[in-house]
Amino acid sequence: MLHEIKANQRKKISLATLLTGLVCLSVLLTVSILLVASYQSKKRSLIDTTLTLNFSSASKMSQTINSLFKSMRSSLQYSSSIFSNVNAMNPDEVYASLELMRHSSNYFNSISIVDETGLVRNVSPSSIGTAGKYITTEAAKAALASQKPYLSKPYIAASTNRLIVFMSEPLFDKEGIYRGFIGGTLYLQEYNILNMIFGSNPTDKVGSYFYIVGSDGHLLFHRDTTRLGENISANQVVSKLIQGQSGYEQMVNLHGESLLAGYVKVPENGWGVVVVSPISVVYEQLIRHIKSMLLYMMLPFSIFMLIVIGLARRLARPFISLADLVGKIGREHVDLPEGKQHWNREVDLLSTAVRYALTAIKKQTDQLTLDAMTDPLTGLTNRRTLEAIMHKWIEEGTSFSVIIMDLDRFKSINDTYGHQAGDEVLKHFAKIVTSTVRPSDVCCRFGGEEFIALIPQANAEEAYLVAERIRITLQNRDNPVGKPITVSQGIAHYSSHSDSAEELIHLADQALYKAKESGRNRTIIADIGGE
């Protein structure tokens, strides 16, 4: 009988073992919930940030291409006035002018002049060999027939088998009689102005890339040059670009890859710019984030587990309330219990360990939040936080002024004294700005040597006085490089200048540009209406 009793006892789970197992399970569950919650939150944040950055990059590239094609069009328009009476000009002089035009701007791979009959009067470079021949391509014939500015869709030239985009301007003599056109070509599969601008332009995130499509969905620029000319109009974002839409979204491309895409239409020529990042890049960052969290949590939770295992034999019912508290973490907001001593010594120690671990997690989360809002070099607010504050004030109808500041000739400081000295100058200037403005004002490092201050409840004239104090203080105060440093500043006011955050920064930047052009070391207020 005694033997049977002992055998039955061995089959039972001891209270100490049960409590230890329950506590271990609760802790592991808590950690899992925290990790899952952090994973999901970080995932959404990374996806949204990547989409926003890709859309911003696509917008900047679209603006660049738009300005580029306007300049190319202006170049042809200017040349059309020079060659309006090409029949009366010396062919050698015409060729020399075309060569000069092609080499000085690098806009076009080739430039040709065609008279009203379709005869190619001159072409640069001469190696193309079309001079003295009649045009044969449909694009050239369409340009000749239209007698208007013309931009072709990408096509393959039969004579050279090149993928080409063709742009032309009509030629009219002094009597207004049509005399043909001057046209330039871009060889998309060879070195051209697009390669020059974007060929060495990496994206911000590893693995990200961009491509440019024509108005009909054909690839005009891609990191894989063998794909140039490929029709990808079935791609979901390309089809939206063809319809004139811009935006950002998560998508699957024609090869089945899941991507985060930002896409923008180019107004001048109907092209589209698409910047994409593989979704795998986000997951790689998530894995690094989870590993970092585990590393930070390892020590406090290891200590916690050791304490629990050592005290498990002495814990009883009070342990249940602690387990319930830990089980709620990650699923709902939990206020940490006050640090009062418990009547049970073991429970008191365990409560302290739980508070320590959760406080460490909260401290880490708070630090990550602070890092996301702060410029690491100067300690000032970063650009993302500044833009959020501006939009919040605009939504609330709060009057404020924007002071945009740019250190004069900062590049020469880096070149002369080194980047470390340049960093000290930036921190020096940041201290001057923060010590000059009010505690309620917002100071931000906008990028490089450019800073922005938001002055709430201040008109442009009041902000001007603040900006002048900053400028004069910087000019007169000793600095890390030992020679005078100056700053140029531009000011815009909400809402007398604009009711848009982006437009306010743009107007202040224009005023800053005027200050630079006017000799630097001065402050200029933006004109009403951007005049």
PyMOL commands that set and color helices and strands:
alter all, ss='L'
color gray80, all
select helices_A, chain A and resi 2-11+15-82+86-88+91-105+126-128+138-146+193-198+225-227+236-242+279-314+318-328+345-373+383-396+410-417+419-436+460-476+501-517+528-530
alter helices_A, ss='H'
color red, helices_A
select strands_A, chain A and resi 110-114+120-124+150-151+155-156+163-172+178-187+209-213+219-221+247-252+258-265+272-278+400-407+442-447+450-456+487-494+523-525
alter strands_A, ss='S'
color yellow, strands_A
deselect
rebuild
show_as cartoon
